[in-house]
Amino acid sequence: MNLLLASSDSAFLGGLTTILSILGSLGVFLYGMKVMSEGVQSVAGDKMRVAMATMTKNRFSGMLTGLGTTALIQSSSATTVLVVSFVNAGLLTLVESIGVIMGANLGTTVTAWIIAVVGKFSIAKVALPIIGVGLPLFFVGRSKIKSFGEVLIGFGLLFFGLGLLKKSVPDVKGALKSGETGTVETIQWLIETINNTGFGSVVLFMIAGVILTLVVQSSSAAMAITITCATQGWLGDLNTTEGTMMAFQNSAAIVLGENIGTTVTAWLASIGTGVNAKRAARAHFLFNVIGVIWMLALFKIFTPLVWEIADMLPDSLKEVKKLDDSLAEGTSAVAFANASKVAFSTAIFHTMFNLANIFMLIWFVPQISNVVQKWVKEKKTDEAAPRLRYISQNLVDLGELNIAEAETAIRRMSNLCVHMFKGFVDVLDHPKDDMSAEVTALKKIEDESDLMMQDITEYLVRCSSRDIGNANAHKIAGMLRITQELEEGIDCIYRLVKLNERRYKKGRTFSKEQTDTIREFAGNTQRFIEFTDKRLLSQISDEDMNRAEAMEDTSDTMRKKFNKNAMNRMASGDVRLEMINIDINNHFESIANHTLNIVQASHSMHEA
């Protein structure tokens, strides 16, 4: 009896140790992916953001952009969340976003290939040297080199995590030798029972893939678990041809489920966003579900085709086996060869499925767009909440790209400032017309800028609470200052509009001299605003810094000169009209001060 209890306790502890080892291996894998992704974003975040905003003008270039972005940052979830954010900010249309999402799906296949290829040799022999190369670079002062070191360390940890996962998941024969007969037999019975349900087994394994992805919240981690379990014999007997084919088909069905499970992240990110962002998330879900449905219909035809293609791959397994020190003792050459074929077949299946799905559906992007527009209908509340169009209310761990999203929103706010000043000039150019409709429209812009400043500020404060590094913290401080200065500048412009409206309602008209000086001052101010808008958040050269200071000095000189002229006219003219003139000049100077502060903040953001 005591012997049975001791054996039971030993089996329980062994099982618990295995589970914790698998979780620990996944932790290293996911952490490596996170470090690598953040490093890539630091090195190429701006370029990825520009590519996302500019290289998506048609469905094909958008697809390539999504593919490249996902392959770089190794996370389709990050790409799709970024797409949702860009649609939310108005930088991508719904139709453009669907192409990027298709490419992101194809980009996830890179992970499967990494796992399949890396699984053929001793990962520790590669992972640790990669980390060793990246470590000294990580301590270099220059941010780009440090970020490149992060990429290498993350890549090494990703490999190392895969190696640990491979060792943590015991193969079936090893589990039997260690005395876990009951557990092995139970799992084998369960797999066999499911497989005996015919086509139902495909559906059940697909559902398992959905659940697995929802639990680990990473399609890459789910893929790693799936391929590892399949190659260790848990999804089918690798010592027989029939069992190996079964292992591949089961892993392929799980992969289909993972394609559905990964859409949940973007769906969650769309909560609290505008209607088009919600539609982009639904388009991602619809695209993947349509793909899974047609693949289920062709599953028994498609998987044998993939199996035959896998046979065409170069076979150097005997040489590779000599390099692999992680195989359990007693693993047969047949089982090893079959395990490798299952891994490659799964990667091929994932790639061919996504390629075929893209080829089938990329021609129907407008129709998919129409479906999701009917699915998520426009509501009046979406128009009443302008903040939702500019920045997401959900902060996801996207590192550098979180800051890029805030930069996008700030640029939109700066464009709003330029547009509003042009609106003021339009009011100024029609001194005798009733411009109340234009004034009302400009008031809406001013209200919108208040909401934008609030959203951007809250978002940046939340970004700064993350582990973002000193360089990004310095950048965020500059962005907060720019946001504040933009909002105050827009307030000044609106006060100019109200001054002109008040002059109109009182029936007062400026003389030609007054009108000429105001237009001259307005022209100088507009040039300064547009000069700054083009250089916003960019690295400001010393020459541009000097030009900005000279423009502000000109504004100060004009204010003093024109106010003095207005004071001289008061003795013989309309005192109240001259006071309005002086107020206008003072607001022009205030706008110039805020504009110079924006240039200075942009300049300081890029200082070492």
LINTA-V595430 format. One line per field, one symbol per residue. phi: phi as a letter, one per 20 degrees, with the letter a starting at -180 (. if undefined). psi: psi as a letter, one per 40 degrees, with the letter a starting at -180 (. if undefined). burial: # if it has 9 or more other ideal C-beta (glycine too) atoms within 8 Angstrom, else .. A space follows every 10 residues. Layout:
BEGIN
phi: ???
psi: ???
burial: ???
END
This chain:
BEGIN
phi: .fffffffff ffffffffff ffffffffff ffffffffff fffcgfffff ffedecfcff ffffffffff ffelbfffff fffgffffen ecefffffff fffffffffg gffgfffffe bffgfdffff ffffffffef ffffffffff gfffffffff ffffffffef fgfffffene ffffffffff ffffffemfg ffffffffff fgfffelbff ffffffffff fenedrfeec ffffffffff fffffgfffe ffffgffffe fndfffffff fffgffgffg fffffgfdgf efffffgfff fefgdcffff gfeeddffgn ffffffffff ffffffffgg ffffffffff dffdggffff fffffdefcf fffecfgfed bfededfdlg fffffffgff ffffffffff fffffffffc fdefdfffff ffffffffff ffgfffffff fffffeednf ffffffgfff ffgfffffff gfffffffff fffffemecf ffffffffff ffffffffff gfgfdgmefe ffffffffff ffffffffgf ffffffffef fdcegfffff gffffffgff ffffffffff ffffgdff
psi: dddddddddd dddddddddd dddddddddd dddddddddd dddedddddd ddddffeidd dddddddddd ddefhddddd ddddddddee diiddddddd dddddddedd ddddddddee ihddeddddd ddddddddei dhdddddddd dddddddddd ddddddddhi iddddddeef dddddddddd dddddeebdd dddddddddd dddddefhdd dddddddddd eeeeeiheei dddddddddd dddddddddd deedddddde heaidddddd dddddddddd dddddddede dddddddddd deihhfdddd ddeheeiihe hidddddddd dddddddddd dddddddddd edefdddddd dddddhihid dddegddeed hiehhigebd dddddddddd dddddddddd ddddddddeg deihfddddd dddddddddd dddddddddd dddeeigeid dddddddddd dddddddddd dddddddddd dddddefihi iddddddddd dddddddddd ddddeheihh iddddddddd dddddddddd dddddddded deahdddddd dddddddddd dddddddddd dddddei.
burial: ......#..# #..##..#.. ##.####### ########## ###.#..##. ###.##..#. ########## .######### #########. .#.####### ########## ######.### ########## #.###.##.# ....###### ########## ########## ######...# ..##..##.. #..##.#... ########## ####.#.### ########## ########.. ..######## ########## #######.## ..######## ########## ##.###..#. .##..##.## ......#..# #.##.#.... #...###### ########## #####.##.# ##..#..##. ###.#..... .#...###.# ##.#.#.### ########## ########## ########.. #...#..##. ###.###### #######.## ####...#.. .#####.### ########## ########## ####...#.# ...##.#### ##.####### ###.###..# ...##.###. ##.###.##. .##.###.## ..#...##.# ########## ########## ###.#...
END
